[in-house]
Amino acid sequence: MEREIAITKISLNRPVTTIVLVLAAIFFGFYSYRNMGLELYPNVDIPVVSVSTILTGASPEIIDRDVTDVLEEQLNTIEGIKNIESSSYEGRSIIVIEFVLERDIDAAAADVRAKVNLAQYYLPSDCEDPIVSKLDVGAFPVMNIAVKGGEDYRTRSHFVDKVVKPRLQTLSGVGSVDLVGFRDREIRVWLKPADLEAQGLTASDVAGALARRHLELPGGRIENDTQELSIRVEGEYATVEGLSQLVVKESLDGRLVRLRDVAKVEDGFEDVRTGSYLNGSPVITVQVKKQPGVNEVQVCNRVKEVLDDLRSIAPAGIEMIISSDTSDFISRSMNGVENDLMIGVVLTALLMFVFLRSIRVTIVAIISIPTCLISTFLICNALGFTVNNLTMLAMSLAVGMVVDNTIVVIENIFRHLEQGKPVRQAALVGAGQVGFAVMAGTATTLAVFVPVATMKGVIGRFFFSFGMTIAGAMLISLLVSLTLTPFMASHLMKRQTSEGTFSKILDLPMKALEALYRRVLGWAVRFRFVTILFALLTFAAGIMMAKQLGMDFAPEEDQGETTLQYELPIGVSVEESARMTRELSAIVQEQPEVTLVLATFGGGSGEEIHKGNLYIRLVGRKERSVSVAQFEERLRDLFAGYRDVMFQIQQGGGGPGSSDAEQTIQADSLDDLARVAKAMVEDLKKAPGLVDVNSDLRLTKPMVKIQINRGLTDSLGVDVKDIANEVNTYFGGTDASVFKSEGNRYDIVLKGAPEDRMAPDDIGRITVKTSNGDTVRLGAMVDVETTVGPNVIKRYNRRYSASVYANVQEGYSTGQATQDIQAAFDRHSPSDKSMATVVTGNAQMMMESMGYLVEAIIIALIIVYIVMAIQFESFLNPLVVMFSLPLAFSGVFGLIWITGGTINIMSMIGMILLVGIVVNNAILLVDFANQRRERGLGPVEAMLEAGPLRLRPIIMTAASTMISSLPIALALSEGSEFRQPMSLAVIGGLFTSTVLTLVVIPVGYIWVEKISSGAGRLYNKLFKRKKSAPEPPDLVETPPDSEEK
């Protein structure tokens, strides 16, 4: 009795229901696609919490000992911490706590706040309250806007700070708006030490006078029977000129000493600590960051709409230029994916026509593709996915996979039509006969995506949407192949009484291939040992090529932009940093491929003025003859002559955290740490394949130390705190009060006049008050010494740390670079093991991800075996089917080796995909052979008959998957560099597994059946068991007399 499937019968008996359900799935799938967000990659929430604490004027050593260490001691006891990293800068402590992915970020932040509250009791009394915040590691600017021009800087800065920034902050999806190159308005009080000394005053006296005489206070209220009036004592000066008249002191002769007598008061701006230039012109850069999980493209579009409105109200001469926009590349990349998808569909359609030789049959096969893909968006939207690189890549790969089921079903229906069955019976019987194989193949493919969707680590979160998208497409494909396909076949297909000339010509290659395959299969069955030996040699060759391949985390995309980070010698002035920034920018601008250079210096968490970066945007990929990687090599050659400047170049960013290879060294001594890190850097700079080698530890920051004569200060009654406050006011500045203007509040800052704080000797001219009220110069009580110290003290998991990092040149992998850094550490670290090293950054992510991916492959193999064992009700048949997997991996490594690629997360995901794809061909062979065994044929006869009969659908399914992946493998569209390795893995693995499966699987099947039969006979003989079933036919090694048509 022929197999029949109930759902197929229903679709044939209820045509209206079938049509309505299919149209509904297409409509709602398209509707879901229109409502899905658009971003480059899936958003991955990593639980990271930061603690920022300010202790003004404290050195990195003091910050590390009195602030960072105190906080870390409490924070270290929190459950679920993965790593604690801290940086102690001058006056600032920053601690970053990374939790395991399973930790809820809100609960983690609450625990951190609780521990910080406990630690506050032990912090210095003048330390500001620590700020605890959830850190979005992906909160990079989605758009940079350069604002330039205007009558003067005040007009431009006021417009940016009071108009542009508030408007952008209120937009939906905008997380924060930061300003680079911006200086806020301040009322500057430039103190004159000589004038203060002549009047017997100190900086603290001036600050006290401002606090007492420039303020506004409540005065209660007037209440009577009819009204109530609030009283305000308005004692603030309304103008800067008026403020300069403020009385600081009344002398003994009755003369008033005013602020203008001891200081210069001016309406100015903050000190220059950061700068920004667009193509060499000074600008204020507005950095727009998005909220976690929102649609990047929508946010950028909203910002652009607001910018159009702002341009209409901007003061004369002000321009707002979008210097970088992530949505631009996202849109171009997604358009590229869509083009690859459409080309894949067209190529698959042409392939179907070549194989099936019938427009009607081809239409049936092709309609299934858009039906499956569009309906899949319904599942994606329900799961909260966005349209991104990975979901669209899943769709592209699914083109060949979703049509596979339809191909198997329609080819079998077509075969039954040629046997003379009525079209409806052919549809019902044809679908039923291969339904088990289709369900088994789909089940094994789905089984692969269970470990993909449940992988540990960031990689698992990253690829969750990819795995679920393909799984959804395969489920819909199974449903379509067993319902819509036989339904359309029953209405569109008909038996061909005679073939046309064109059809015969198209079928000639396939018939020749079938004839060749019969001869090869017969030879392989006769010479089984040679066949298996050839397969083993192929697998061994693949392993040898795999050992020659390098290992990277992820392929880089040519986004048409790069970032050059530079670091000047520590201690350079702001003016020198600004000059060097403009000089480097001018050199880059001379390159013909460059369209824009946005240069910035200063800023960042440590506010380090000796560091800066150049964001460089190039012309479109089709308009230049060099890739971004080649352009970066040219930049390295251009700046090779700058011996005192350290450079690092990285696509899409820079800095230690985004280097190709990075290791963190841990030690108990900063001096030992500096010695080993320096030796490693000098060693690694000589290593071939490594560039941008550097370390983040610097112990050469120029510092001035003030040694106090305790005996003299004690006898004069001068407190150390008073000395520190006076020095900090002159050289660091003190916020003494606020000045109100046009509804805004601006700081009044006391600071020494620039000409009076040019050298360390100027410290001695500062005056302080003694216990009897007299003033005395510091020069009589202190010794000033110039020395060096650390610019920042870093810890990793509570131990002193330094990062050594490097980028790799083309042809050199991250894995090789990591090994080089480890070898350098082994050569230069102490033999007593007092120092340790930890792989961090991208290299750590790569190692973790590769481990999780290997684990996922193993789990996928186990699950696939379990599924097939259940479906075949056999322990041995699944082993036969899975023998095709090693053959696939040989093709993967071979094609990657030929194309000069490396093993990375995308190629590894491609290998996991192959586990579910390549077994489908073997399932077709084994299942068809089992059906022939049920009719009484022997293993050899059954396989010799099943092989040629299943040749066409096997080649069609493999070819359709490979040809639909071809546009991605050719990397013709923008952003395709990221997607290419997965496609190469799929094509290479499918090619070798398909070719070898057609001969190796039949041999393996025959051997397994022989072993099984022999074991059964031996078991019955040993235990004298009565046979419950007839003996299997003798193994006949001759082809069957006739072939089923």
FIZADREN-69595 format. One record per residue (C-alpha): residue in one letter; z, x, y. Coordinates in steps of 0.05 Angstrom, whole numbers, plus 32768, in hexadecimal, padded with zeros to 4 digits. Layout:
aZXY
...
end
This chain:
m800080008000
e7FEC801A8044
r8023802A8076
e802B7FF980B0
i80577FFE80EE
a80777FBF8109
i80707FD18153
t80267FDF8149
k801C7F9C8129
i80407F7A8163
s80137F9D8197
l7FD57F868171
n7FEE7F3E8169
r80077F3681B1
p7FD27F5381DF
v7FEB7F32821F
t80317F4E8215
t80157F938209
i7FEA7F928247
v80217F768275
l80557FA9825D
v80257FE38267
l80127FCD82AD
a805B7FC282BF
a806D800882A7
i8034802682D1
f80477FFE8310
f8091800E830E
g8082805782FB
f8056805F8339
y808A803B8363
s80C0806B8349
y809480A7835A
r808C809083A2
n80D8808A83A9
m80EB80CD8389
g8101810783B5
l80D8814583BE
e80F3818C83B9
l80DE81D0839F
y811281D68367
p814881A7834B
n818981AA8371
v81C081CB8349
d820781C28361
i823082018353
p827B81F8835F
v828A822D8394
v82C3822B83C6
s82CD825B8401
v830C826D8428
s8302828A846D
t833C82A78494
i833E82C884D9
l837182FC84F1
t835583138533
g8352835E853E
a836A837284F8
s834783AB84D4
p8325839F8490
e836083C3846F
i83938395848F
i83698358847F
d8362836D8437
r83AC837C842D
d83CE83468457
v839C830C8451
t836983138418
d8399832E83E3
v83CE82FA83F4
l839D82C083EE
e837D82DB83AE
e83C082E1838C
q83CA82978393
l838182828387
n837B82AB8347
t83A9827A8323
i8379823E832B
e835A822582EA
g8310822B82DD
i83008267830A
k82C4829082F5
n82C582C5832B
i82EA82D4836C
e82C682FE83A0
s82E3831283E3
s82CD83388421
s82FE83528454
y82DB835F8496
e82FA837284D8
g8323833584ED
r8308830884B5
s831482FB846B
i82E282D58441
i82F282C283F9
v82BE82A183CC
i82D7827F838C
e82A3826D8358
f82BA823B8324
v829C822C82E0
l826581F882E4
e828F81C382C0
r82C381C582F9
d82C0818B832A
i82B381A8836F
d82E081778394
a831A81838364
a830F81CE8369
a831081CB83B6
a835081A383B4
d837181D78387
v835B820F83B5
r837881EB83F2
a83BA81E283CD
k83BE822C83BC
v83AB82418403
n83E38216841E
l8414823B83F1
a83F9827E8408
q83FD826F8452
y8448827D8453
y843982C68441
l840082D08473
p840A82F384B7
s842682C484EC
d83EC82CF851B
c83B882C084E5
e838F828184F0
d8392824B84BC
p836382598481
i8326822C847E
v831582128438
s82CE81F7842E
k82A081E683F5
l8267821783F6
d8220820183E8
v81FF823F83CC
g81BB821F83D7
a81C9820F8420
f8192823B843C
p816D8226847B
v813581F5846A
m8119820084AF
n811F823484E6
i810C821F852D
a810282548562
v8111823D85A9
k80F6826985E1
g80E18266862A
g8101823E8662
e8117825386A8
d8151827C8690
y817E82878654
r81B28254866D
t817E821C866D
r8166822E8628
s81AB82378609
h81C581F68628
f818981CF860D
v819181EC85C8
d81DC81E485C3
k81E681A185E6
v81A5817D85D5
v817F819A859A
k81BA81AA856D
p81DD81668573
r819C81408568
l818D81668528
q81D58162850E
t81D18115850E
l8193811384E2
s819B80F7849C
g819B812F8468
v81AB81678499
g81E9818E8483
s81F281BF84BC
v81CF81DD84F7
d81DC82268508
l81C5824E8544
v81B082978542
g81A682BF8582
f81CF828B85A8
r8205829D85D9
d8232826585F3
r82458260863C
e82878282864D
i82AD828F868D
r82B682DA868B
v82F182FA86AD
w82E2834586AF
l8324836986B8
k832983A886E2
p836083D586C7
a836783FE8707
d837083C08732
l83A283A28700
e83CA83E28700
a83CB83E4874C
q83E7839D874D
g841983AC8716
l83F7837A86E8
t83DF837886A0
a83AB8350867B
s83E38325865F
d83F9831386A6
v83B382FA86B5
a83B082D18675
g83F482B38685
a83DF82A086CB
l83A1827D86B0
a83CB8258867D
r83FD824186B3
r83CF823486EF
h838E821C86D1
l839D81DF86A7
e839D819486A5
l83DB8170868B
p83F281288681
g8425810E86B3
g843C80CF8690
r8429808A86A9
i843A805786E0
e844F801486C6
n845A7FD486ED
d84547F8986E2
t84097F8786EA
q83EC7FCA86D3
e83F6800C86B1
l83DA804D86CD
s83D5809086A9
i83E680CE86D0
r83BF811086C9
v83D1815086ED
e838D816F86FB
g839B81B88705
e835981D586EB
y832881F68719
a82E581D2871C
t82BA820F872F
v82B68257871B
e82BF826A8764
g82FE82418767
l831882618727
s831282A68746
q8344828F877B
l837A82848746
v83BB82A68759
v83D182D98726
k840E82F4874B
e843382F0878D
s8445833687A6
l8488834987C5
d846A8348880B
g8452830087FF
r8409831187F4
l83E682EA87BD
v83C283118787
r838882E78771
l835D82EB8732
r83228308875A
d834F83428770
v8358835D872A
a831A83438705
k82D3832E870E
v82C982E486FD
e828382CD86E9
d8261829386C6
g824182B5868B
f823882B58640
e825882CF8600
d8250831885ED
v820F832885CB
r821F832E8580
t81DF83118564
g8196830D8578
s815682EB8564
y810D82FB8573
l80CD82D68563
n809283068563
g80BA83338591
s80CF82FD85C3
p811982EB85C8
v812882A685AD
i8161827A8595
t8157826A854C
v816E82258534
q817C822784E9
v817C81E284C8
k819E81DD8484
k819B81A08457
q81D2817C8432
p81D7818883E7
g81A8815D83BD
v817E813F83F6
n8132814083FB
e811D8180841E
v80DA81668434
q80F781268451
v812B814E8477
c80F6817D8494
n80CA814284A7
r8104812184CC
v8111816284F1
k80C881668505
e80C9811F8520
v8107812F854A
l80E7816F8563
d80AC8147857E
d80DD811D85A6
l8104815985BE
r80C5817C85D7
s80B981418605
i80FD81498627
a810381958625
p810A81BA8667
a80CB81D88684
g80B38215865F
i80DC820C8620
e80B6821085DD
m80D081FE8598
i80AA82218561
i80B682148516
s80BB825C84FC
s80C9824984B3
d80C58207848D
t80D482038443
s80B381BF843E
d807081DE844C
f80708208840D
i809081CF83E5
s805781A083F9
r802281D583E9
s804381E683A7
m8049819D8392
n8000819283A6
g7FEF81CD8379
v801681AE833F
e7FF3816C8349
n7FAF818E834A
d7FC181B4830A
l7FD6817182EC
m7F95814E82FE
i7F6A818982E6
g7F91818882A4
v7F84813E829C
v7F39814782A9
l7F3481828279
t7F59815B8244
a7F2A8120824D
l7EED814D8244
l7F0D816C8206
m7F19812781E8
f7ED0811481F3
v7EB8815481D2
f7EE381498195
l7EDD80FD818F
r7E9480F881A5
s7E9E80B281BE
i7EA880978204
r7ECF805C81E9
v7EFE808681BF
t7F0780B781F9
i7F1A807E8228
v7F50806881F7
a7F6C80AF81F4
i7F6880BC823F
i7F88807B8255
s7FC780908231
i7FD180CD825D
p7FDC80AB82A1
t80018073827F
c803380A48262
l803980D0829F
i8041809982D3
s8072807382A7
t809B80B382A0
f80AB80B182EB
l80D2807182DD
i8101809982B0
c810580D382E1
n811880A6831B
a814C808282F1
l816C80C682E0
g816D80DA832A
f813981118325
t810E8128835F
v80C5813D8360
n80CB8188835B
n80AC81C5833B
l80CD81B982F8
t80C2816E82F1
m807981768304
l807281B182D6
a808D8185829F
m8059815182B0
s8021818682AE
l8036819F8269
a804081588251
v7FF68148825D
g7FE2816A821C
m8021815681F7
v801F810B8206
v7FD6810581F1
d7FE5812881AF
n800480EA8190
t7FCA80C081A7
i7F9980F2818B
v7FB980F18146
v7FBA80A58145
i7F7480998161
e7F5480CE8135
n7F7180AD80F8
i7F5A80688110
f7F158085811C
r7F1480A180D5
h7F26805D80B7
l7EEF803C80E0
e7EBD806D80C3
q7ED68059807E
g7EBF8012808D
k7F007FEF809C
p7F007FB780D1
v7F167FD08116
r7F587FAB8117
q7F6B7FC180D0
a7F55800880E1
a7F838007811E
l7FBF7FEC80F6
v7FB6801880B9
g7FA1805680E0
a7FDF8053810C
g800C804480D2
q7FF1807D80A7
v800180B380DB
g803B808E80FC
f806E80B680D5
a804F80F880E9
v804B80E18132
m809480CC8132
a80A9810C810E
g808381378140
t80A08111817C
a80E68115815E
t80E181618155
t80C78168819D
l8100813D81B7
a81318164818D
v811D81A481B2
f8131818681F5
v8177817681E0
p818C81BF81E5
v816181C88224
a8184818E8246
t81C981A48230
m81C381EF823C
k81FF8210825C
g82008232829F
v81D6822982DD
i8197822F82B3
g81AA81F0828D
r81B481C982CD
f817381E582E9
f814881D082AD
f816B818E829E
s8137816682C4
f80FE818D82A4
g8116817F825D
m812581368269
t80E2812B828B
i80BB8145824F
a80E9811F8220
g80DC80DF8247
a809180EB8246
m809280F781FB
l80B980B781ED
i8088808F8216
s804F80B481F4
l8069809F81AF
l806F805781C6
v8029805881E3
s8009807881A6
l802580428178
t8018800781A6
l7FE5801081DE
t7FB8804081B7
p7FAC8014817A
f7FA77FD881A8
m7F707FF881D2
a7F4F80148193
s7F4A7FCF8175
h7F257FB681B3
l7EFC7FF281C9
m7EEB8019818A
k7EB780048158
r7E978022811B
q7E5B804C8129
t7E24803D80F7
s7DFE807B810C
e7E0D80B78137
g7DE180C88173
t7DC1810C817C
f7DF2812081B2
s7E2D810D8187
k7E128135814D
i7E088172817A
l7E50816C8193
d7E698167814C
l7E4381A38132
p7E7881D78146
m7EAF81AD8128
k7E8A81A580E6
a7E7C81EF80E4
l7EC581FC80F1
e7EDA81CC80BA
a7EAB81EF8089
l7EC68232809D
y7F0D82198098
r7F0181FF8051
r7EEB8244803B
v7F248267805F
l7F5782378044
g7F3D823F7FFD
w7F40828A8005
a7F8782878022
v7F9E825B7FE8
r7F81828C7FB5
f7F9D82CA7FD8
r7FE182AF7FED
f800482F27FEF
v7FD08310801E
t7FD582D2804B
i802082D78051
l801C8322805C
f7FEB83178095
a801A82E480B4
l8055831480AF
l802C834C80CF
t8019831D8108
f8062830C8113
a807583568111
a803F83668144
g805D83318172
i80A2834F816B
m80868394817D
m8065837781BC
a80A5835381CE
k80CA839681CF
q809783B08201
l80A383768231
g80D3837A826B
m81058344827D
d810C832182C0
f813482E582D8
a80FC82BB82F6
p80B582C8830E
e80AC82D08359
e807F82A0837F
d804F82B683B4
q8069828983EB
g804582B08422
e808682C9843F
t80B883018436
t80F8831B8456
l81068363846B
q815083728471
y816683B18494
e81A883D484A0
l81B2840684D8
p81E9843B84D8
i822D841B84E1
g824684208528
v82058417854D
s820883EF858D
v81EE83A88596
e81B883C485C5
e81A083F4858F
s819E83BD855B
a817583928589
r814583CB8599
m813C83DD8550
t81318393853E
r80F9838E8571
e80DA83D0855A
l80D883BD8510
s80BD83788522
a80848397854B
i807083C48510
v806D838884E1
q8046835E8513
e800E83928512
q7FFE838284C9
p7FBF835684C5
e7FDD83258492
v8019831484BE
t801A82D484E6
l806382D284FC
v80A182FE84FD
l80E682E0850A
a811783198513
t816383118518
f819E83408518
g81EA83358516
g820882F48500
g821A82E584B8
s826082DF849B
g8273832684B1
e8250832484F4
e8235836A84E8
i8208837E8522
h81EA83B984FC
k81C7838A84CB
g818B835F84D6
n814E834184B5
l8105833284C2
y80E882F284A6
i809E82FE849E
r806B82C78494
l802582D9847B
v7FE282B6847D
g7FD082888443
r7FC682A683FE
k7F7A829A8401
e7F7582BC8445
r7F9382FF8430
s7F7E833483FE
v7FC4834A83EB
s7FFE832683CA
v8043832183E8
a805B835783B7
q8023838683CD
f803383788416
e807C83898409
e806883CC83EC
r804183DA842C
l807F83CA8455
r80A783FD842D
d80738432843D
l8072841F8486
f80BD8427848E
a80C584638460
g80CD8490849D
y810C846C84B6
r813E84998492
d817D847D84B3
v816A843484A6
m817384138462
f814183DD8450
q813E83A7841C
i810383798412
q8107833883EB
q80DA82FB83E7
g80FF82BF8401
g813D82E58416
g81628326840D
g81A583478408
p81CD835B83CC
g81D2831583B0
s8187830D83A9
s817483528390
d814E8357834E
a81868380832E
e81CE83868344
q820F839F8326
t8255839C8344
i828283D8833A
q82CD83CD8336
a830384018344
d834A8408835D
s8338843A8394
l8306843283CC
d82FA847D83CF
d82E884808384
l82BD8442838D
a8297846183C7
r828D84A383A2
v827084828363
a8245844F838A
k8227848783B5
a821784B18378
m81F784768355
v81CB84648391
e81B384AC8399
d81A484AE834E
l8180846B834B
k8154847B8387
k813284AF835A
a8126847C8322
p80DE8464831A
g80D2841A8324
l810F840F8352
v810B8402839D
d813C83EC83D3
v8175840E83AE
n81B6840783D5
s820083F783D4
d822A83C983FF
l826583F88407
r826B841E8449
l82A88449845B
t828884668499
k8294843284CF
p82AB8456850F
m82F184418522
v832584518557
k836D84578542
i83A684538574
q83E4847B8560
i842284638587
n84598491859F
r849384698584
g84C9848F85AA
l84A9848485ED
t8498843A85E2
d84DE842C85C9
s84FE844D8606
l84D184268635
g84DA83E48610
v849083DB8601
d848083B085C4
v844883C38595
k842F837C8598
d8427838185E3
i83FF83C185DB
a83D283A085A7
n83C8836285D2
e83B5838A860F
v838383B585E8
n8365837885C6
t835D83538608
y8339838E8629
f830B83A085EF
g8307836185C5
g8311832985F7
t834482F085FA
d833982A68604
a83698297863C
s8356824F864E
v831C821E8652
f82ED820B868A
k82D081C5868E
s828A81B886A9
e825D817B86A1
g8289815F866B
n8288819F8641
r82BF81D28635
y82B2821D8639
d82E18256862A
i82FF82828660
v82FF82C88642
l83258304865B
k83078348864B
g8302838C866A
a82C8839A8697
p828F83BB8670
e829383FC8699
d82DE84028689
r82D783FF863D
m829F842F862D
a82C784668608
p8307846E85E0
d83288491861B
d832584508642
i835D84368616
g838D8464863A
r83818442867D
i839B83FF8665
t83E083ED8680
v841A83C9865E
k845C83AE8676
t849D83D28668
s84E083AF865D
n84F183B486A7
g84AF839686BE
d848C83D686D2
t844683E786BB
v843484268695
r83F28441867B
l83E684438630
g83CC848A8636
a841484A2863E
m842C847F85FE
v83F3848285CC
d83C284B385AC
v837B849B85A1
e835784B58563
t830F84A8854D
t830584A18502
v82DD847A84CE
g82EF8442849E
p82D0840A8474
n82A683D68497
v82B983A48460
i82E783A68423
k82CE837E83E8
r82F1836683A9
y82D483498369
n83078325833E
r833F83468368
r8328838F835E
y830683B88394
s82BC83B2838B
a827883CB83A3
s823383B18390
v81FA83DF837E
y81B883BC8380
a816D83C7837D
n812A83A4837B
v80F383B48349
q80AB83C68353
e807183A28330
g807083B582E7
y80BB83C182E4
s80EB838B82CC
t8130837582E1
g814A8385829C
q813383CD82A2
a815183D382E7
t819483B882CD
q819383EC8296
d8185842282CA
i81C0840D82F5
q81EE840B82B8
a81D7845082A3
a81E5846B82E9
f822B844F82E7
d8238846D82A2
r822384B182BD
h824E84B182FC
s828B848782EB
p82CD84A782D5
s82D584B3828B
d831A8493828C
k82FA844D8292
s8321843F82D2
m82E2842182F0
a82B983E782D5
t827683C882E4
v825F838082E1
v8218836682E5
t82148336831F
g81E18312834A
n819C8301832E
a81A5833282F4
q81E5830D82DE
m81C182CB82E3
m818982E882B8
m81B783018282
e81DF82C1827F
s81A08296827F
m817E82BF8249
g81BB82B8821D
y81BC826D8227
l81718268821A
v8176828F81D8
e81AF826181C5
a8184822581D6
i814B823F81AA
i817A8247816F
i819782018179
a815181E48180
l813C8204813E
i817881E6811B
i816E81A18138
v812481A28128
y813481B480E0
i8167817C80DB
v8137814980F7
m80FF815E80C8
a812D8161808C
i81418119809A
q80F9810380A4
f80DD81278067
e811B811B803C
s811281628027
f813581A58030
l80F781CF8025
n80BF81AB804A
p80E081B7808F
l80E38201807E
v809882018070
v808B81DF80B3
m80B9820E80D9
f8094824B80BE
s8062823E80F5
l80958251812B
p8096829C8121
l804A829A8125
a804F82778168
f807F82AB8185
s804D82E28174
g801A82C081A0
v804C82B881D8
f805E830281DB
g8016831681D1
l7FFA82ED820B
i80338302823A
w8026834B8227
i7FDB83448233
t7FE583248278
g80198358828D
g805283268293
t809C832A8282
i80CC82FF825B
n80F082D1828C
i8110828D828D
m80CD82698293
s80AE828C8257
m80EE8280822F
i80EB8236823F
g80A382388228
m80BA825481E6
i80ED821C81DF
l80B481EA81EC
l808C820A81B4
v80C381FC8182
g80B581B2818B
i806A81B78193
v804F81E6815D
v807481C58124
n804C81858131
n800D81A48114
a803381BA80D6
i8052817580D0
l800D815680CF
l7FF881848096
v8037817C806D
d803C81308077
f7FF481258063
a7FFC81538027
n8039812B8012
q801180EB8017
r7FDD810A7FE8
r801581207FB9
e802C80D87FB5
r7FE780C77F9B
g7FEF80F87F62
l7FCE81377F7D
g7FEB817C7F72
p800481A77FAC
v7FC581D17FB0
e7F9681957FAB
a7FC0816E7FDD
m7FC081A78010
l7F7681B88006
e7F67816F8015
a7F998166804E
g7F8481A68073
p7F3B81938082
l7F4D814A808F
r7F82815E80C3
l7F5A819780E1
r7F3B816E8119
p7F7C814D8133
i7FA2818F812D
i7F6E81B48156
m7F69817A8187
t7FB481768193
a7FBC81C1819B
a7F7E81C881C7
s7F93818D81F3
t7FD781AD8200
m7FB981F1820E
i7F8181D8823B
s7FB081AC8263
s7FDB81EB826E
l7FA082158282
p7FA0820582CD
i7FE8821B82D1
a7FDB825A82A8
l7FA3826F82D7
a7FD4826B8313
l7F9F82518343
s7FCD8225836D
e80058239839D
g80488242837C
s802782478337
e8046828D832C
f8087826B831A
r8067823B82E8
q8035826B82C9
p8062828F8295
m8075824E8273
s802C823A826D
l8018827E8252
a804F8279821E
v803782348208
i7FEE82488204
g7FFA828A81E0
g802B826B81AE
l7FFF822F81A0
f7FC182598195
t7FDE82878160
s80088252813F
t7FCE82218139
v7F9E8256811C
l7FD1827280EB
t7FF2822F80DB
l7FB1821580BD
v7FB3824A8087
v7FFB82628082
i801C821D807E
p7FF182078042
v80048247801E
g804D823E802E
y804B81F58019
i802D82087FD5
w8060823F7FC9
v809A82127FDC
e808081DB7FAE
k8079820D7F75
i80C082267F80
s80DA81DE7F84
s80B681CA7F45
g80CD82087F20
a811581FF7F37
g811381B67F21
r80FA81C77EDB
l812D81FF7ED4
y816581D07EEA
n8150819B7EB7
k814981CF7E80
l818D81EE7E8D
f81B381AD7E93
k818681867E62
r817C81507E95
k814B81197E84
k811281167EB4
s811580DB7EE1
a80CF80E47EFC
p808D80FC7EE0
e807F81467EE4
p8056815B7F20
p800E816A7F0F
d7FFD81B17EFD
l7FEE81DD7F38
v7FA381DE7F3A
e7F8682107F68
t7F4181F27F6E
p7F2A81C77FA8
p7F26817C7F9C
d7EE581617F83
s7EDC81307FBC
e7EF3812A8003
e7F0F80EB8022
k7EE180D38058
end
